């Protein structure tokens, strides 16, 4: 793994309001993020949190338009184009939605994908380089990261098997082959190594009930 300058890593911080919570969920296609996001939402609501669910790219009118442009693209985009498009959507989402919400005590913002997707997809799988992705995010508000990120880990083979079972139309990234998914897993492992205190890996190969039990245990520890 290339050595990332400490000065660059040290720019990334969490929300200043200790009475709100910012979470993100990561994983390759078929990991079960949507199911576990619902698990987390229900758990936090029962604990008294006002929960807001968001997805990336998206969450704002601007972000949803970018999402459609990227995921429905019929032509290969340059990795740098991808990285800046995702960063643009993320910056607007932070400015317009996430940061104002986190100022409210008792709020939990849960985001389906965040900066670690950019590290895995553009930085690693698309070979742009992790440092380049972090440099793009090196200015406020993109330096704000979740308090905790849950990486639901499955193998590339499991991903492709689950996609086959779902039998849904594949978008821009889902249409990539096995080698692409293998690179994604390596990218997520690199992100977890760079941010070990923020990113928690959960075994997504197990059944949904077992995965949810792992997640709820981590959430209990987090909100103590």
N, C-alpha and C positions, 0 to 999 in steps of 0.2 A: 504494500500500500504506500503510495507517495506520501511524503511527510508534508503536512499542511502547516503553514506558519501559525504559531500560537497567537500572534496578534490578530490574525484573521478569525480564528476560532473564538477568541475572547470577545468579539463584537456581539455574539449572539446571546441574548438575554430573554428572560420571561417577563410576563406582565408585572407591573409594579404593585397591582392590587392583590394582596395575599388572600383576600376573602372571595376571590373568584377563581375559576378553574378553566384551563385551556388544554384540551386533549386532541390528539390526532391518531388516526388509524392508518396503517400502511400494510402493504402486501401485494403480491402479484395477483393476476386475475384468478378467480376461483378460491381465494384464500378464505372467504367468508366474512369479509369486512362488514358488509351491510348487516348481517345477522348479529355480529358482536357489537356493532355500534348501537343497535337497538337494545341489546343487553345492557350496555353501559348507560344508555339514556334512561332506561327503566330503573336501574339501580340508583342512579344519581337523583332521579325524581323522587324516589322513595326516601332518599336521604335529605330531601328538602331543597334541592337545587332547582333553579329555573334553567332548563336545558334548551340550548339552541343547536340544531343540527345543520351542518353546512357541507358542501362538497367542492372539490377542486378538480379542474378549474370550474368556476361558477360562483353562485352565491350572490351575485349582483347582476344587473342587466348587462353591464360591460363584460363581466366574466362569463356569463352564459353565451354571449355572442362569440367570444373567443373559444369557448369549449366546442361549440358547433363547428367553427372554422377549422379547428385542429383535428377533432375526432372524425370528422366527415371528409377530411382531405383525401383526394384521390391521387395526389402526388406526394412524393417523399419530401419532407421539409428538411432544411438544413438544421443540424442539432442546435446551432446558436439561435436560429429563429424560434425553435421549440422552446429553448430555455428562456428567452426574453418574453415570449408570449405567456408562458406559465407564470413568470415572475410579475408581469404586468397585471395579470388577473389576481394574483396573490396580494400585490400591493394595494389594489383597489378594494379587495375584500377586507384587508386589515383596516384600511382607512375608513371605509364606509360602514362596516359591520362589526368586525371582531373587536377592535380596540374600544369603540364606544360601549359595546356590550360588556366587556371585561371590567369596565369602570364600576359596574353595578355589583354590589355585594351579593353573594349567594348565587351567582350565575356560573353555569358550566357551558362552555362552547366546545362542541365536538366536531372535528373536521375530518371528512373522508379524503385523505391524502393531504400532504403539505410538502415542506422543503425536502424531505427524505425521498419523495418520489422523484424530484428533480435530480437529486444525487444519483439515484439508481437508474432512472430512464435516460436522462440527458448526459449526466456526468460519466456514468459507467457504460451502460448498454450502447449509447450513441457515441461514446468515446470522446466527449467534449472535455472531460477531466473534472474531477470533483472540485479542485481548487477554483476553476473557472466558474462553476455553479455557485460556490460560496462567495466569490468576489462579486458576482451579479447581485447576490443577496446581502452584500456588505454595507448597505445603507438603510437607515430607518425609513419606513416601518418594517422592511423585510428582515431586519435583525431580530424581530420578536419571534420567538419559537414557543412551542407548547411546553407546559409544565411536564407533561408525560406523553410519550408516543408509544403506542402498542403495535409492534410489528408481528403480524400473524404469519408465521413461517410455514410454507409448504414447498415441496419440491417442484421443479418445472414439469416433471412428468404428471404429478397430481394435478397441477394447474390445467394442463392440456386435456387430461381425462375428464375433469369437471366441466371444462368448457364444452367438450364433446357431448356430455350428458345434457347440458343446458340447451345446446343446439340453437344458440341465438346468433344473429347477424354480428359479425366481428367488426369492431371499429378500427381506427388507424393503428393502434398499438396491439390490439388483440390478434391482428392478422399476422404478426411477426412469428417466426418459427422457434424451434426449441433452443437454438443457440442464443437467441435474443433473451429468452426467459432465464437461461443459465447465467447470462451476464447480469440480468436484473437482480437475481439472488446474491451474486457477488457484490453488486452495488449496495444492496441493503445491508449486507454484512459489513461493508466498509463504513456506511453511515453509523451503524451500531457501535463500531470500534471508535469512531470519532466522537460520538456523543453517548458514552456508556451509561451515564447517570440519567439521561432523558429517555433513551429508547429501551423498552422492555420487549424481549422476544417471547412469543407465546406459540406453543406447538399447535399448528393448525391442521396437522394430519389426523388428529383425533376427532371423535364425533362432536357435534355442536354442543351437547350438554357438557362434555368434559372441557371444551375450549371456554365456554361461558363460565365454568367453575374456576378455571385458572384466572380469567379476567376479573371476576368479582373479588377474588382473593387479593389481587393487586390493587383494585380500587379501594378496598377496605383499608389497606395499608396506606394508600395515598391520602385519604381524607381524614385520617386519625388526627 
